[in-house]
Amino acid sequence: MVLAGAVCIPISAALTLWLPRLIGEALDKIGEIASGDGSDPTTVGGTLATTCLLFAGVATLDALFRFFGRRLIINASRFVEEDLKSSLMNHISRLRASWFDRAQTGDLISRFTQDVELLRFVVGPFILHGGMAILIVPASIWLMATLSPTLTLAAGSIFGLLVVSLALLLPHLLSHSRAVQESIALISQRSNESFSGIRVLMNFARAREETETIRQMSEDYLGHNMKLTRLRSLLNLSIHCSRDLVTLAILVIGGLEALEGRITIGQLFEFLLYLGIIVWPLTVTGWLIALLPRAFAAAERIEEVFQQEPEPTEGREVDLVGAIEARNLTFSYGDEERAALTNLSFTLPAGQKLGVVGPIGSGKSTLISLLLRLYDPPRGSIFIDGYDITDLAPSSLRKLFAVAPQDPFLFSDTINSNISFSSDEMDGKDIDKAVRASALDQDIDDFPQGLGSIVGERGLTLSGGQKQRVSLARALAAKRPALILDDTISAVDQETELRILKHLEHVRGERTLVVTAHRLSAVADADLIIVLDHGKAAEMGTHTELIALDGYYAQAWRLQREEAALDGPGENL
């Protein structure tokens, strides 16, 4: 499409440059008739009529080629925009989890919208108008020189001042354009966080302070934008002043040459028309030059994302069943000196249940992240079904595990859609079974439209326990060979917890279960319980064995039983 549109540009440019010549000839013919210099009026009139008809035909063709050229190139720029956004999204979705630890949502949105739009302008309007300017300006100058070298030299000397001003302004345009783009990203990020956390701001009466912060950021953005606007205004001023000075010079010098007979009135008018033709391309050139630094800045910001190494996709594609083994697993995040996990070893056959408990920061979530290969563990430290996890394709691991995280994320959609998110082929029976297993059925009557109710952003309209149970139902409905519950039922009451645990007993033997929890009742029936403390396995064994050790687990168990007894009769650990 761009090539086809580019073919139309030189044709349209040639037709555009032909029109002043026809007008100049027509004016000279009219002058001949008016002067009565002996020319045959009939012959001159016929020539004039032919010139007018030719002018109409050339103008029509010029309009057609302009239309199709613009349509093809601008449409192509929209396809490029769509392709770039798709490529950007595809690349981001394949990046490592560690990259998202540093990435900011508002900044990514700014790159998806503002930056991509600027690059679209380069592909569309820049090629269209820039290509026309490259062709028309030199050709017009050459045609003007054939009419009058003196007038062309006078016009060129004044336009030289414009070139100097462009060279001086361009570096400043680039730096301020980058600052504007970064300011937009900062405002997007801050406002996105403010909207998402609006209830926190209201609860702590910090809305006014947050408003003031965003106001100051907006003032910074305004300052950068005003500097950019002043520079662009100077650029436009230079262009328009140059145009007006050139027109004045041509009228004075050209008028004198016409009086001396060195140029005809038609040629002088033709020269002015060529001058008028190049004014618009020069004006557009100024606009494009002002736009180009912003586009370069946008391209750099988008390229920063594409330069990030994606998560490796190579590896063995294997149907896994979920036997897990860790051998002296030691892992640290990035450049951190303290290890998140140290010399952790255990074996869990497929179909059994692993419980992982310990204080906050003990390494429970780190172990989950390594099992999912969100981070790469050291080679030879984690094995699934006998395969080193680093030899397996990440997609194989993601097909093995269904995950219900501690802090569940729900989409702004129906409850039913959130539960069936893992598969498009899930039927109603699967969803109903998952709803009962997660004890979500006891709340269905509270939802306005049952499972068809729309939840707010990130499930904001649901309670913490309801969100956790929707997340649990989503994991159960996925029918994966292994299930990871990362402190999934911490926000539900104990009666609901007991009901969920009874349902989970039915998947024992069918699925490998990995459960992290602060409530020890969630792991008491596990085949293996690991007590982590500062990344190390402080205790390991079954519930009975750990109670006999009378260590951290036994003390926590007794404390939680006492708390359950104080909650009232009927509560049972």
DAJONOR-V348290 format. One record per backbone hydrogen bond with DSSP energy under -1.0 kcal/mol. NH is the residue of the N-H (numbers start at 0). CO is the residue of the C=O. If there is no record, write none. Layout:
BEGIN
nh = {NH;NH}
co = {CO;CO}
END
This chain:
BEGIN
nh = {4;5;6;7;10;11;12;13;14;15;16;17;18;21;22;23;24;25;26;27;28;29;30;31;32;33;34;35;43;44;45;46;47;48;49;50;51;52;53;54;55;56;57;58;59;60;61;62;63;64;65;66;67;68;69;70;71;72;73;74;75;76;77;78;79;80;81;82;83;84;85;86;87;88;89;90;91;92;93;94;98;101;102;107;108;109;110;111;112;114;116;117;118;119;120;121;122;123;125;127;128;129;130;131;132;133;134;135;136;138;139;140;141;142;143;144;145;146;147;151;152;153;154;155;156;157;158;159;160;162;163;164;165;166;167;168;169;172;173;174;175;176;177;178;179;180;181;182;183;184;185;186;187;188;189;190;191;192;193;194;195;196;197;200;201;202;203;204;205;209;210;211;212;213;214;215;216;217;218;219;220;221;222;223;224;225;226;227;228;229;230;231;232;233;234;235;236;237;238;239;240;241;242;243;244;245;246;247;248;249;250;251;252;253;254;255;256;257;258;259;261;267;268;269;270;271;272;273;274;275;276;277;281;282;283;284;285;286;287;288;289;290;291;294;295;296;297;298;299;300;301;302;303;305;306;307;310;315;323;324;325;326;328;330;335;339;340;341;343;345;347;351;353;354;355;356;361;366;367;368;369;370;371;373;380;382;383;384;386;388;390;392;395;396;397;398;400;401;403;412;414;415;417;418;419;422;430;431;432;433;434;435;436;437;438;439;440;442;445;446;449;451;452;454;458;461;466;467;468;469;470;471;472;473;474;475;476;478;481;482;483;484;485;486;486;496;497;498;499;500;501;502;503;504;505;506;508;509;510;511;512;513;514;515;516;521;522;525;526;527;528;529;530;531;532;534;535;537;537;538;540;545;546;547;548;554;555;556;557;558;559;560;561;562;563;564;565;566;567;570}
co = {0;1;2;3;6;7;8;9;10;11;12;13;14;17;18;19;20;21;22;23;24;25;26;27;28;29;30;31;39;40;41;42;43;44;45;46;47;48;49;50;51;52;53;54;55;56;57;58;59;60;61;62;63;64;65;66;67;68;69;70;71;72;73;74;75;76;77;78;79;80;81;82;83;84;85;86;87;88;90;91;95;98;98;103;104;105;106;107;108;109;112;113;114;115;116;117;118;119;120;123;124;125;126;127;128;129;130;131;132;134;135;136;137;138;139;140;141;142;143;147;148;149;150;151;152;153;154;155;157;158;159;160;161;162;163;164;165;168;169;170;171;172;173;174;175;176;177;178;179;180;181;182;183;184;185;186;187;188;189;190;191;192;194;196;197;198;199;201;200;205;206;207;208;209;210;211;212;213;214;215;216;217;218;219;220;221;222;223;224;225;226;227;228;229;230;231;232;233;234;235;236;237;238;239;240;241;242;243;244;245;246;247;248;249;250;251;252;253;254;255;256;263;264;265;266;267;268;269;270;271;272;273;277;278;279;280;281;282;283;284;285;286;287;290;291;292;293;294;295;296;297;298;299;301;302;304;93;390;347;382;345;380;343;340;332;330;330;534;328;325;323;348;512;527;514;529;358;362;363;364;365;366;367;368;377;324;386;322;383;381;387;315;392;392;393;394;396;481;483;410;452;450;413;414;415;419;426;427;428;429;430;431;432;433;435;434;434;439;442;443;446;448;449;412;455;458;462;463;464;465;466;467;468;469;470;471;472;475;399;511;401;513;403;484;515;492;493;494;495;496;497;498;499;500;502;503;350;506;506;480;351;482;353;484;355;518;519;522;352;352;540;354;538;356;535;361;532;530;535;530;528;541;542;543;544;550;551;552;553;554;555;556;557;558;559;560;561;562;564;567}
END
